[in-house]
Amino acid sequence: MTKRFLSEHNVEFEERNINQNPEYVSYLRDHGFQAVPVVEASGLPAFYGFRPDQLTKIAG
């Protein structure tokens, strides 16, 4: 749902798939995340899960 939201709002994003690139699991754990998706955007704190309230700020 997060990818769909970003695509529908014409927000460019880079997907880092933990199934295709398991090294990202360590990165997420090191940053305190235990669930996906994790969204990192310049100027906003990172968050996980489908968060329309936060995604709207990115789509701004």
Secondary structure, 3 states (H helix, E strand, C coil): CHHHHHHHCCCCCCCCCCCCCCHHHHHHHHCCCCCCCEEEECCEEEEECCCHHHHHHHHC
